[in-house]
Amino acid sequence: MGEERKRSPLESELDRALTPQGGRRPLSWFAVIIALVAGLLLPMLAFAPPPQVAALFAQFGLVAEKVNRAPELKVQPTPWYGELPASATGLRTVAALDRVWDAGPLSTAHQPWALDCKACHSEPFARVKDADCLTCHSTLAQHAPDDVSSMRAQRCASCHREHHGRFGLDQQNRQQTASECSTCHADIKKTAPKTELRNVRDFADEHPQFTVRIATSARADAFKRVTLPEQGHLEEGTALKFPHDVHLDKKGIAGPRGNKVMECKDCHVPDSTRTSFKPVTMRDHCQSCHELRFEPALSGRQVPHGSVDDVLSTLAEFYGFLKVEPHTAPVPPEIGYRARPGKPDKPAEVKRTTPYNNAEAAARELFEKTSCVVCHDVQRKAGGGAPNTPGARLPSWTIGAVTPGHAWMPQARFNHDSHTMTECKTCHAAERSKKATEVLMPGIKVCRDCHVGATAVADKVRSDCGLCHGFHPKSPAHVASVKTAVAGAKP
Amino acid sequence: MFQDHFLSYRRFIYLKTAFLLTLLAAAFYIVDEPPVPPNGGTLLGYVLGTIAGLLCLWLLAFGVRKRAYRSDTGVMRGWLSAHVYLGVAVLIVATLHAGFQLSWTVHGVTYVLLVIVVVSGMTGVWMYFRYPRQLSEVLDGKTPDALLRDIADLDDRCAQLAPDCPVPVRAALAAAAAGPLYAHRLQRYTGRNGRCATAACLRVLTAAGTAKAVQSAYELQSLRLHLLGRLRAYVRLRKWAEVWLLFHVPMSLALIAALVAHVVAVFFYW
């Protein structure tokens, strides 16, 4: 140290060059502070700002409730900062600074609240509460009442996990309700001692045969649930005569305008739900072949496909008119009925002399031989047509009740549109069905040709419970039935 | 040499540890079938996130241990070995924790910072491998001060030759002796000086004829330029090592801050 000499300029320069750079500490502090302020402090401030801060931001239009206000929305969030002047527009939290905490895109339906974290996250450091969901979704029924212990532990968000993309919730509703279903449904009697349901674990190997809802009254206002048979068809009462096999004959079916090869879609047109079909009507689907003509030689007239009395009145009026205005007929009315080739000239029992006689002959033909009886159960009834109608003096008939169409599986999520890649007959054995009473619903075996359970299998459609089943009951009756079913279960 | 290197410390014990950790995480990730797309919020997501977060804190502790010279918790070589291997592993665990999702939020930025820190760490390993050898090559057994003394020696000898040289050469020799190492500070990082007085002097000497004194001066100045080059290369390596630390350390600390924000954010809006 004693003989320290003066450093040369070059030595000093080297010393300077090798002096360690400062700045590691300030740079570190800078980076840490930036991260904490932007990532922690500002979002927290946006959640619960001091009133002065809120007021300051409001002045610049950076806080306002307007952006998501729409009168039709059930939830009009109360702004935490109080009411603002109507001119204030912008974001619902302070400059939406908490958006940096966004855990991922919300589903489309929830995006109006994308910058309003508090709409769902009402309390910090607490999981989203069911009450927050039910503010809007108040009409949703619970799957099972809260006295079922396994349901008590479930939150809405146990199944519905947000922040998983625009269609995340849709996707989950179809597929992800599955995971937990079998917790109860694998041994359902334990949870719901009085249920009619059978155990189910997975669609692939432990799922009961389908149960359909069969009408027990001709008006289809009373039903019973019946399990589909493993072989053959279930029958549902109807007085309609309709052999699918005859109509779907590949060689075609004879009609007034020649041979016609029919297809399912000639009669079955999907309705707007794409699950079910528009009702098949006489006018749109049958009458082009099954005409209701009478006196074909005289007229193209058909009787209406309506009540028996309407038919009788139409006939009485028609022949009455001919009597008054005979010149309107191309041939004399007395011989008009001869137009049917190969038939006896006159029905022996009826003298075609008066309009009533003619109308009666035509009615007998229509009801008992040519038309009504083809599809309906037709019975002659005592007495005549309705009093005080033109057909009052004519004989009358009763037509057997035709059960109207109704959903056999009203709760199932099934869409025919999703299955258009296959033919109708793949699932519905209509080509071999001889009777209209047959319920042509496919059994579980048919579905399993393509669908497996929750475990993926090559060449098969993976099918979680949610693919076909809903979770929330849709009707008060359903809610009531669940309540009855779980009554008496151990809590 | 190999058996006592930090990468091969105790027969790659930390490489094996990191590999096992990564393998386990990947296996669970593949087998796991969460009801929603894989993300930090599933059960496995929470587990992987906790592991990655704790690892980050532990990796940061390396900086503390490095300065605790009197600490006897393991040897420094072992710590570095673990720091390097587990640092790479944490990136993989964190990627699986995120379920390969990335966004410009506090969550995504935390991940990006992790990538930056780990990649810069890998750069550090690469430098750690090259620089000691390069430094010893540059210095060739001498110290920088010894090189400076050699240069001063050359300058003395040139000063003795100067009277025998033409006037322009004399001026150039004087300028070379007084010339600085660098024309400006940034040249410390490039290791080059385009305005080097010694290089300029050599150009003058080349054009100054074949007199004996000029010839000798040329040889001495060539040697001087060579020594300057070695000094500059030495400084350059030292400076870049510093730059690396200036990047890696603040970024690591920013990562920890972002990590805290990330965790708080997750549970704030749970």
HADDOCK unambig.tbl for C-alpha pairs under 7 A between the chains (distance, minus, plus):
assign (segid A and resid 10 and name CA) (segid B and resid 180 and name CA) 6.26 0.50 0.50
assign (segid A and resid 10 and name CA) (segid B and resid 181 and name CA) 6.71 0.50 0.50
assign (segid A and resid 11 and name CA) (segid B and resid 148 and name CA) 6.85 0.50 0.50
assign (segid A and resid 17 and name CA) (segid B and resid 188 and name CA) 6.92 0.50 0.50
assign (segid A and resid 18 and name CA) (segid B and resid 235 and name CA) 6.61 0.50 0.50
assign (segid A and resid 24 and name CA) (segid B and resid 246 and name CA) 5.25 0.50 0.50
assign (segid A and resid 24 and name CA) (segid B and resid 250 and name CA) 6.68 0.50 0.50
assign (segid A and resid 27 and name CA) (segid B and resid 250 and name CA) 5.96 0.50 0.50
assign (segid A and resid 28 and name CA) (segid B and resid 250 and name CA) 3.92 0.50 0.50
assign (segid A and resid 28 and name CA) (segid B and resid 253 and name CA) 6.24 0.50 0.50
assign (segid A and resid 31 and name CA) (segid B and resid 250 and name CA) 6.41 0.50 0.50
assign (segid A and resid 31 and name CA) (segid B and resid 251 and name CA) 7.00 0.50 0.50
assign (segid A and resid 31 and name CA) (segid B and resid 254 and name CA) 5.04 0.50 0.50
assign (segid A and resid 32 and name CA) (segid B and resid 253 and name CA) 6.07 0.50 0.50
assign (segid A and resid 32 and name CA) (segid B and resid 254 and name CA) 4.49 0.50 0.50
assign (segid A and resid 32 and name CA) (segid B and resid 257 and name CA) 5.51 0.50 0.50
assign (segid A and resid 35 and name CA) (segid B and resid 254 and name CA) 6.18 0.50 0.50
assign (segid A and resid 35 and name CA) (segid B and resid 257 and name CA) 5.84 0.50 0.50
assign (segid A and resid 35 and name CA) (segid B and resid 258 and name CA) 5.40 0.50 0.50
assign (segid A and resid 36 and name CA) (segid B and resid 257 and name CA) 5.83 0.50 0.50
assign (segid A and resid 36 and name CA) (segid B and resid 258 and name CA) 6.58 0.50 0.50
assign (segid A and resid 36 and name CA) (segid B and resid 261 and name CA) 6.45 0.50 0.50
assign (segid A and resid 39 and name CA) (segid B and resid 106 and name CA) 5.73 0.50 0.50
assign (segid A and resid 39 and name CA) (segid B and resid 258 and name CA) 6.62 0.50 0.50
assign (segid A and resid 39 and name CA) (segid B and resid 261 and name CA) 5.37 0.50 0.50
assign (segid A and resid 40 and name CA) (segid B and resid 261 and name CA) 5.10 0.50 0.50
assign (segid A and resid 100 and name CA) (segid B and resid 105 and name CA) 4.43 0.50 0.50
assign (segid A and resid 100 and name CA) (segid B and resid 106 and name CA) 5.40 0.50 0.50
assign (segid A and resid 101 and name CA) (segid B and resid 105 and name CA) 5.91 0.50 0.50
assign (segid A and resid 101 and name CA) (segid B and resid 106 and name CA) 5.77 0.50 0.50
assign (segid A and resid 101 and name CA) (segid B and resid 265 and name CA) 5.81 0.50 0.50
assign (segid A and resid 102 and name CA) (segid B and resid 105 and name CA) 6.39 0.50 0.50
assign (segid A and resid 121 and name CA) (segid B and resid 269 and name CA) 5.74 0.50 0.50
assign (segid A and resid 124 and name CA) (segid B and resid 268 and name CA) 4.80 0.50 0.50
assign (segid A and resid 124 and name CA) (segid B and resid 269 and name CA) 6.02 0.50 0.50
assign (segid A and resid 125 and name CA) (segid B and resid 267 and name CA) 5.15 0.50 0.50
assign (segid A and resid 125 and name CA) (segid B and resid 268 and name CA) 4.23 0.50 0.50
assign (segid A and resid 125 and name CA) (segid B and resid 269 and name CA) 6.31 0.50 0.50
assign (segid A and resid 125 and name CA) (segid B and resid 270 and name CA) 6.12 0.50 0.50
assign (segid A and resid 126 and name CA) (segid B and resid 270 and name CA) 5.90 0.50 0.50
assign (segid A and resid 127 and name CA) (segid B and resid 270 and name CA) 4.71 0.50 0.50
assign (segid A and resid 128 and name CA) (segid B and resid 270 and name CA) 6.57 0.50 0.50
assign (segid A and resid 176 and name CA) (segid B and resid 35 and name CA) 5.44 0.50 0.50
